[in-house]
Amino acid sequence: MKIHDLITTTDELTALCNRFANADFVTVDTEFMRENTYYPELCLVQIADDKEAAAIDPMAKGIDLTPLLDLLCDNEDVLKVFHAGGQDVEIIYNLTGKTPHPIFDTQIAMMAISQSEQIGYANLVESWLGITVDKGARFTDWSRRPLTERQIEYAIGDVTHLSRLFPKMLKKLIGTGRGVWLDAEMEKLADPANYAQDPGEAWKRIRAQSRKADVLGRLKALAGWRENEARHKNIPRGRIMRDETLADIAAHPPRVQADLAKVRGLSAAWKDNDIGKRMMDVIAGAGPLPKSEMPERNQRGAPLGKEGALVADLLKLLLKIRSREIDVAPRLLTRSDEMEALAAGTRDLPVLEGWRYDVFGKDALELVEGRVGFTVKQGRLEMTHFERDDTKRGADPALNTPPAVFNDNSVGDEEE
């Protein structure tokens, strides 16, 4: 494979992208810094196909990234391959308002052919290619110039290794017949709505204990205000205030600005500075959350009673069994909050649709409805299907709950 010198001019970049425009796929990675800014600062872009690879310096004086961005976002004939590409896609979206398409993420793909939920790039390369990745340059300051040869070599390695293992992974995926499982996951990764960061939606990412309309109204107003403050100052939102502090203020709003000196997580200076005044104005102007925006009960995140929590635990146990049987990552089938919603009575869920229903959702629903139990056979925990006989068991739903036998040695210690 031909490895180019660091590309620092628009002419070099244009020529490179013209060649990549005829490739079946390109592998892409970025290096960026975001510790001190709201938006990640793009410092390097690496790209390769099966013939050549290059690193592009977006910080080079006068360089125009348009040829690269057009290749990534507008050329539908070239597949763009990432590993754990969410943050890379976010950067491209921030530059263009568009996302790379079509897209393939090897970390997501691994979930369909193994029980690995978030396999790291180094482990992926070692397991597929037998190559140990040098991690020494991983945490360097990519914004400093000039970049060292070691930095550039490390960065380009991320895409050259990926260009070798991607065809192998694709072949195995095709052999399993599970490629269709990933279509929706890849489209979700490429959905621009995931990266829009609407300040009016920021409150939904914050865990709130209360469901009172006035508390949630303040939470929405404060979260949107914090988002705009962080953007304006170009600093991480956590530098304005942490989520926990924001949620606490929404639940227990200070009566006057001087009370901000007593709020844990805020500087005492907030009691009489401008940012404190702006926040008090936001609190004063916040109304109750409209009924149309109130989170519904028994939806994801809704509190479960004791019995519902036990049912959710059984669903999680069922998920462990099924993912082990078919060698697939549990998170590809469903997530904990979705199983809790199923246990709480919600039925409009992805796990009850399409291939997920066929592979796991049908059994999960039967467990909730009392038609699946657990047994131990030769030391292994297995599912048992049986027909529910309401005439013998009675109308009490508690009597229709299947018995469960647990074998701690066979369940395993995986995290949910």
C-alpha positions in Angstrom: 0.0 0.0 0.0 1.3 3.5 -0.9 1.5 5.8 2.1 1.5 9.5 1.2 3.3 12.3 3.0 1.1 14.6 5.2 -1.3 16.4 2.8 -1.3 20.2 3.5 -2.6 21.7 0.2 -5.9 21.8 -1.6 -4.4 20.6 -4.8 -2.9 17.5 -3.2 -6.2 16.8 -1.4 -8.2 17.2 -4.6 -6.1 14.7 -6.5 -6.3 12.2 -3.6 -10.1 12.5 -3.4 -10.5 12.1 -7.2 -8.7 8.8 -6.9 -10.7 7.7 -3.9 -13.9 8.6 -5.8 -13.5 5.3 -7.8 -12.9 3.1 -4.8 -15.5 0.6 -3.5 -14.8 1.8 0.1 -12.6 4.1 2.1 -11.7 3.8 5.7 -11.8 7.0 7.7 -10.6 8.2 11.1 -10.0 11.6 12.7 -7.9 13.0 15.5 -9.4 15.9 17.4 -9.3 17.8 20.7 -12.5 18.7 22.7 -11.4 19.0 26.3 -11.6 22.7 26.3 -14.2 23.5 23.6 -17.9 23.0 23.0 -17.3 21.8 19.4 -14.5 19.3 18.8 -11.5 20.8 17.2 -10.5 18.8 14.1 -6.7 18.3 14.0 -6.1 15.4 11.5 -8.1 13.3 9.0 -6.9 9.8 7.9 -8.3 8.0 4.9 -7.4 4.9 2.9 -8.7 2.4 0.4 -7.0 -0.9 -0.4 -4.3 0.8 -2.5 -3.2 4.0 -0.8 -3.5 5.9 2.5 -2.9 9.5 3.6 -3.2 11.8 6.5 -4.7 15.3 5.9 -3.9 18.3 7.9 -7.1 20.4 8.3 -5.1 23.0 10.2 -2.7 23.7 7.3 -2.8 27.3 6.2 -5.1 27.8 3.2 -6.3 24.2 2.8 -9.9 23.7 1.6 -11.5 20.5 2.9 -14.4 20.7 0.3 -13.1 17.8 -1.9 -12.8 15.5 1.2 -16.2 16.5 2.6 -17.8 16.1 -0.8 -16.4 12.6 -1.1 -17.6 11.6 2.4 -21.1 13.1 2.3 -22.1 13.3 -1.4 -20.5 10.3 -3.1 -23.1 7.5 -2.7 -20.9 5.0 -4.6 -18.2 4.8 -2.0 -18.8 3.1 1.3 -17.3 5.0 4.2 -15.9 2.6 6.9 -15.3 3.8 10.5 -14.6 2.1 13.8 -16.7 3.6 16.7 -17.3 6.5 14.3 -19.9 8.5 16.2 -17.6 11.3 17.2 -16.0 11.3 13.7 -19.4 11.7 12.1 -20.3 14.4 14.6 -17.3 16.4 13.4 -18.2 16.1 9.8 -21.8 17.1 10.6 -20.5 20.2 12.4 -18.5 21.2 9.3 -21.2 20.5 6.7 -24.6 19.9 8.2 -24.5 16.5 6.6 -23.2 13.1 7.5 -21.1 10.5 5.6 -23.3 8.1 3.6 -23.4 5.2 3.0 -21.6 4.2 6.2 -20.3 1.1 7.9 -19.0 0.9 11.5 -16.9 -2.1 12.4 -17.6 -1.8 16.1 -21.3 -2.1 15.4 -20.7 -4.9 13.0 -18.8 -6.9 15.6 -22.0 -7.1 17.7 -23.7 -9.1 15.0 -20.9 -11.7 14.8 -19.7 -11.9 18.4 -20.8 -11.1 21.9 -18.4 -8.1 21.9 -20.4 -5.0 22.8 -17.8 -2.2 22.5 -14.6 -3.8 21.2 -11.7 -1.4 21.0 -9.8 -0.7 17.8 -6.5 -2.2 19.1 -8.2 -5.4 20.2 -10.1 -5.6 16.9 -6.8 -5.3 14.9 -5.0 -7.8 17.1 -7.8 -10.4 16.9 -8.3 -10.1 13.1 -4.8 -9.3 11.8 -2.5 -10.4 14.6 -1.0 -6.9 14.8 -0.3 -5.1 18.0 -1.1 -1.4 17.7 1.3 1.0 19.3 -0.9 3.1 21.6 1.9 5.5 22.6 0.7 8.4 20.5 -2.9 8.0 21.4 -3.2 10.8 24.0 -0.8 13.4 22.4 -1.9 16.9 21.7 -3.0 16.7 18.1 -3.4 20.4 17.8 0.3 21.2 18.1 2.4 21.7 15.0 4.5 20.3 13.6 3.2 16.7 14.0 5.9 14.1 14.6 6.6 11.2 12.3 5.5 8.9 15.1 2.1 10.7 15.4 1.5 10.5 11.7 2.5 6.9 11.5 0.2 6.0 14.4 -2.7 7.9 12.9 -2.4 6.4 9.4 -2.2 3.0 10.9 -5.8 3.4 12.1 -7.1 3.4 8.5 -4.6 1.0 6.9 -5.3 -1.8 9.4 -9.0 -1.1 9.0 -8.8 -1.3 5.2 -7.3 -4.8 5.6 -9.7 -6.2 8.1 -13.0 -4.7 6.7 -13.2 -7.1 3.7 -12.6 -10.0 6.1 -15.3 -8.8 8.5 -17.7 -8.2 5.6 -17.2 -11.8 4.3 -17.9 -13.3 7.7 -20.9 -11.1 8.1 -22.3 -12.1 4.7 -21.7 -15.8 5.7 -23.9 -15.4 8.8 -26.7 -13.8 6.9 -27.0 -11.1 9.5 -26.1 -8.2 7.3 -29.7 -7.0 7.2 -29.6 -6.7 11.0 -27.1 -3.9 10.7 -28.9 -1.8 8.0 -31.0 0.1 10.5 -28.0 0.5 12.9 -25.9 2.1 10.2 -28.7 4.4 9.1 -29.1 5.5 12.7 -25.4 6.3 12.9 -25.7 8.4 9.7 -28.9 10.2 10.8 -28.1 13.9 11.0 -30.8 14.3 13.7 -28.4 12.5 16.1 -25.9 15.3 15.8 -28.1 18.4 15.6 -27.8 19.2 19.4 -31.0 21.2 19.5 -30.9 23.3 22.8 -34.6 22.7 23.2 -34.0 18.9 23.4 -31.0 19.1 25.7 -33.1 18.4 28.9 -33.9 14.9 27.7 -30.3 13.8 28.2 -30.4 14.8 31.9 -31.7 12.3 34.5 -34.4 13.9 36.6 -36.1 12.3 39.6 -39.3 14.4 39.4 -42.1 14.1 36.9 -43.7 17.4 38.0 -44.5 19.7 35.1 -43.0 22.8 36.8 -39.7 21.0 37.6 -39.4 19.6 34.1 -40.3 23.0 32.7 -37.4 24.6 34.6 -35.1 21.7 33.6 -35.9 22.3 29.9 -35.3 26.0 30.2 -32.1 25.7 32.2 -30.6 22.9 29.9 -31.3 25.0 26.8 -29.8 28.1 28.4 -26.7 26.2 29.4 -26.3 24.8 25.9 -26.4 28.3 24.4 -24.0 29.7 27.0 -21.5 26.9 26.2 -21.8 27.4 22.5 -21.3 31.2 22.8 -18.2 30.7 25.0 -17.1 27.6 23.0 -16.5 25.7 26.2 -17.8 22.2 27.3 -21.3 22.5 28.8 -20.0 20.9 32.0 -17.8 24.0 32.5 -21.0 26.0 32.9 -22.4 23.6 35.4 -22.7 19.8 35.8 -25.9 17.9 35.0 -26.4 17.0 38.6 -26.3 20.7 39.7 -28.6 21.7 36.9 -31.2 19.0 37.9 -30.9 20.0 41.5 -31.6 23.7 40.7 -34.6 22.7 38.6 -36.0 20.7 41.5 -35.1 23.3 44.2 -34.9 26.7 42.5 -33.2 29.5 44.5 -35.6 32.4 45.4 -33.0 35.1 44.9 -29.6 35.3 43.2 -27.8 35.5 46.6 -28.9 31.9 47.3 -26.7 30.7 44.4 -23.7 30.9 46.8 -25.3 28.0 48.7 -25.7 25.7 45.7 -23.3 22.8 45.6 -21.4 22.7 42.4 -21.5 26.5 41.7 -18.9 29.1 42.5 -19.9 31.6 45.2 -19.3 34.3 42.6 -22.6 33.3 40.9 -24.4 35.1 43.7 -23.7 38.5 42.1 -22.2 38.0 38.7 -23.8 38.3 35.2 -24.1 34.6 34.5 -25.9 34.1 37.8 -28.3 36.9 36.9 -28.9 35.4 33.5 -29.7 32.0 35.0 -32.1 33.6 37.5 -33.9 35.3 34.6 -34.3 31.9 33.0 -35.7 30.3 36.1 -38.1 33.2 36.5 -39.3 32.9 32.9 -39.7 29.1 32.9 -43.2 27.7 32.8 -44.5 24.2 33.4 -43.6 21.7 30.7 -46.6 21.4 28.3 -48.7 18.3 28.7 -47.8 17.3 25.1 -44.1 17.1 26.1 -44.5 15.3 29.4 -42.8 11.8 29.4 -45.4 9.1 29.5 -45.6 6.7 32.4 -44.4 3.1 31.6 -42.1 4.4 28.9 -38.4 4.0 29.0 -37.0 5.4 32.2 -40.3 5.2 34.0 -40.0 3.8 37.6 -40.7 0.1 38.0 -42.5 -1.4 41.0 -40.9 -4.3 42.8 -42.7 -6.9 40.7 -41.9 -5.1 37.5 -38.2 -4.9 38.5 -38.2 -8.7 39.0 -39.7 -9.2 35.5 -37.1 -6.9 34.1 -34.4 -9.0 35.8 -35.9 -12.2 34.2 -35.8 -10.5 30.8 -32.2 -9.6 31.2 -31.4 -13.2 32.2 -33.3 -14.3 29.0 -31.2 -11.9 27.0 -28.0 -13.4 28.4 -29.1 -16.9 27.4 -30.2 -15.9 23.9 -27.1 -13.8 23.1 -24.9 -16.7 24.2 -26.9 -19.2 22.1 -26.5 -17.2 18.9 -23.2 -15.5 19.6 -24.4 -12.0 19.3 -23.8 -8.9 21.5 -26.8 -8.4 23.8 -26.9 -4.6 23.1 -27.6 -5.3 19.5 -30.8 -7.1 20.4 -32.1 -4.7 23.0 -31.1 -2.4 26.0 -31.9 -2.4 29.7 -34.3 0.5 29.5 -36.2 -1.2 26.7 -36.6 -4.4 28.7 -37.8 -2.3 31.7 -40.4 -0.7 29.5 -41.5 -4.1 28.3 -41.8 -5.3 31.9 -43.8 -2.2 32.6 -46.3 -2.9 29.9 -45.1 -0.9 26.9 -45.4 -2.8 23.6 -44.4 -0.1 21.0 -40.7 -1.0 21.2 -38.0 -1.9 18.6 -37.4 -5.2 20.2 -40.9 -6.3 19.2 -40.4 -5.4 15.5 -38.6 -7.0 12.6 -35.7 -9.3 13.0 -35.3 -8.4 16.7 -38.8 -9.8 17.3 -37.9 -13.0 15.5 -34.6 -13.4 17.3 -35.4 -12.3 20.8 -38.6 -10.2 21.1 -41.0 -13.0 20.7 -39.5 -15.0 23.5 -39.3 -11.9 25.7 -43.0 -11.2 25.2 -43.8 -14.8 26.0 -41.8 -14.6 29.2 -43.7 -11.5 30.2 -47.0 -13.2 29.4 -46.1 -16.4 31.3 -45.3 -18.8 28.5 -41.5 -19.2 29.0 -39.6 -20.5 32.1 -36.1 -21.4 33.0 -34.7 -24.8 33.7 -31.2 -26.3 34.4 -30.1 -29.1 32.1 -26.6 -30.6 32.6 -25.5 -27.5 34.5 -26.6 -25.1 31.9 -29.5 -22.6 32.2 -32.0 -23.0 29.4 -35.4 -21.6 28.3 -38.4 -23.8 28.4 -41.6 -23.0 26.4 -44.9 -24.1 27.7 -48.6 -23.4 27.1 -50.3 -21.5 29.8 -53.5 -23.1 31.0 -55.5 -20.4 32.7 -58.3 -22.8 33.6 -56.0 -24.7 35.9 -53.8 -21.9 37.1 -56.6 -19.4 37.8 -57.0 -15.8 36.9 -54.4 -14.4 39.2 -51.5 -13.1 37.0 -49.1 -14.1 39.8 -49.9 -17.7 39.3 -49.0 -17.5 35.6 -45.4 -16.5 36.3 -43.2 -19.4 35.3 -40.8 -20.9 37.8 -37.2 -19.8 37.5 -34.1 -21.9 38.4 -30.8 -20.0 38.5 -27.4 -21.5 38.1 -24.8 -18.9 39.1 -22.0 -20.7 37.4 -23.7 -20.7 34.0 -25.1 -17.2 33.9 -21.8 -15.5 33.9 -20.6 -12.1 35.1 -21.2 -9.9 32.1 -22.2 -6.3 32.7 -25.6 -5.2 31.5 
